[in-house]
Amino acid sequence: MKPFPERTRRGVTAVYRHPVLVRLTHWLNALCLLVLLLSGLQILNAHPAFYWGEVARFAEPWAAIEAKPRDDGELRGRLVVAGASFDTTGVLGASAAGGEQLQARAFPSWLTLPSYPDLGAGRRWHFAFAWILAINGLIYGMFAVLSGRLTGLIWPSLAELRTVPRSVWDHLRLRFAHGDAARGYNVLQKLAYAVVIFGLMPLMLLTGLTMSPAVYARLPLLGDLLGGRQSARTLHFLAASGLVAFFAVHIAMVVAAGPLNEVRSMITGWFVIRREKVKP
């Protein structure tokens, strides 16, 4: 991959790290993932339980979000995972909307699209933006391969992989790269992007296709590879959870590294590097 274009003025170097296509696909990805998350939780509200295998054994989920009344009649929400139960009233299982009383609802209204119970609308939003995300990802992938961005900027080298422990320690101390080192991504960024691009996103697509009755009827091999349709549904949710975790860490690192410069670079394309003054 060719070096990024640069321009220097008064000791400040601006590096053109993000071409127009990268910025457009980045923000469109962000929008798609947000809509997919909210609409996906709307769909999950219809049956918030997870199984492994081909069919759902309703009495034996390995994880579920439930709403159960107490002896005094008060509704309580809980998360059940592998037999362990956690009270999640107000967030999961039982939540209130607009100051109303607690209602049996796996995810609260502010976390679903639409906010009111409507499985059909949730599915339409989900499928529409899933196609947009897939096409957008294909466009970015082709650009990344043809431009050399994939191997030159995203895929970590063996030498970089050896620096993972040191990079983890630097991040724990909130010490981020400056100067010439800030021209590209550090090894942890590369690993995170590689996991998302080559792991979580393909898994989301594959499991989503497996859950489709039309696709599954024509390609039952997908279900065999993933252990069944219910396994695909569980893996789909776990992959989505991984993307949410990536997003949370991504935002935290942007804030810690300097949100103005980071966000500006993804809007204008130019990442600013300020030279540290050397004391005599």
Secondary structure in CASP SS format (residue, H / E / C, confidence):
PFRMAT SS
TARGET T0000
AUTHOR 0000-0000-0000
METHOD secondary structure of the structure
MODEL  1
M C 1.00
K C 1.00
P C 1.00
F C 1.00
P C 1.00
E E 1.00
R E 1.00
T E 1.00
R E 1.00
R C 1.00
G C 1.00
V E 1.00
T E 1.00
A E 1.00
V E 1.00
Y E 1.00
R C 1.00
H C 1.00
P C 1.00
V H 1.00
L H 1.00
V H 1.00
R H 1.00
L H 1.00
T H 1.00
H H 1.00
W H 1.00
L H 1.00
N H 1.00
A H 1.00
L H 1.00
C H 1.00
L H 1.00
L H 1.00
V H 1.00
L H 1.00
L H 1.00
L H 1.00
S H 1.00
G H 1.00
L H 1.00
Q H 1.00
I H 1.00
L H 1.00
N H 1.00
A C 1.00
H C 1.00
P C 1.00
A E 1.00
F E 1.00
Y C 1.00
W C 1.00
G C 1.00
E C 1.00
V C 1.00
A C 1.00
R C 1.00
F C 1.00
A C 1.00
E C 1.00
P C 1.00
W C 1.00
A E 1.00
A E 1.00
I E 1.00
E E 1.00
A E 1.00
K E 1.00
P E 1.00
R C 1.00
D C 1.00
D C 1.00
G C 1.00
E C 1.00
L E 1.00
R E 1.00
G E 1.00
R E 1.00
L E 1.00
V E 1.00
V E 1.00
A C 1.00
G C 1.00
A E 1.00
S E 1.00
F E 1.00
D E 1.00
T C 1.00
T C 1.00
G C 1.00
V C 1.00
L C 1.00
G E 1.00
A E 1.00
S E 1.00
A C 1.00
A C 1.00
G C 1.00
G C 1.00
E C 1.00
Q C 1.00
L C 1.00
Q E 1.00
A E 1.00
R E 1.00
A C 1.00
F C 1.00
P C 1.00
S H 1.00
W H 1.00
L H 1.00
T C 1.00
L C 1.00
P C 1.00
S C 1.00
Y C 1.00
P C 1.00
D C 1.00
L H 1.00
G H 1.00
A H 1.00
G H 1.00
R H 1.00
R H 1.00
W H 1.00
H H 1.00
F H 1.00
A H 1.00
F H 1.00
A H 1.00
W H 1.00
I H 1.00
L H 1.00
A H 1.00
I H 1.00
N H 1.00
G H 1.00
L H 1.00
I H 1.00
Y H 1.00
G H 1.00
M H 1.00
F H 1.00
A H 1.00
V H 1.00
L H 1.00
S H 1.00
G C 1.00
R H 1.00
L H 1.00
T H 1.00
G H 1.00
L H 1.00
I H 1.00
W C 1.00
P C 1.00
S C 1.00
L H 1.00
A H 1.00
E H 1.00
L H 1.00
R C 1.00
T C 1.00
V H 1.00
P H 1.00
R H 1.00
S H 1.00
V H 1.00
W H 1.00
D H 1.00
H H 1.00
L H 1.00
R C 1.00
L C 1.00
R C 1.00
F C 1.00
A C 1.00
H C 1.00
G H 1.00
D H 1.00
A H 1.00
A H 1.00
R H 1.00
G C 1.00
Y C 1.00
N C 1.00
V H 1.00
L H 1.00
Q H 1.00
K H 1.00
L H 1.00
A H 1.00
Y H 1.00
A H 1.00
V H 1.00
V H 1.00
I H 1.00
F H 1.00
G H 1.00
L H 1.00
M H 1.00
P H 1.00
L H 1.00
M H 1.00
L H 1.00
L H 1.00
T H 1.00
G H 1.00
L H 1.00
T H 1.00
M H 1.00
S C 1.00
P H 1.00
A H 1.00
V H 1.00
Y H 1.00
A H 1.00
R H 1.00
L C 1.00
P C 1.00
L H 1.00
L H 1.00
G H 1.00
D H 1.00
L H 1.00
L H 1.00
G C 1.00
G C 1.00
R H 1.00
Q H 1.00
S H 1.00
A H 1.00
R H 1.00
T H 1.00
L H 1.00
H H 1.00
F H 1.00
L H 1.00
A H 1.00
A H 1.00
S H 1.00
G H 1.00
L H 1.00
V H 1.00
A H 1.00
F H 1.00
F H 1.00
A H 1.00
V H 1.00
H H 1.00
I H 1.00
A H 1.00
M H 1.00
V H 1.00
V H 1.00
A H 1.00
A H 1.00
G C 1.00
P H 1.00
L H 1.00
N H 1.00
E H 1.00
V H 1.00
R H 1.00
S H 1.00
M H 1.00
I H 1.00
T H 1.00
G C 1.00
W E 1.00
F E 1.00
V E 1.00
I E 1.00
R E 1.00
R C 1.00
E C 1.00
K C 1.00
V C 1.00
K C 1.00
P C 1.00
END
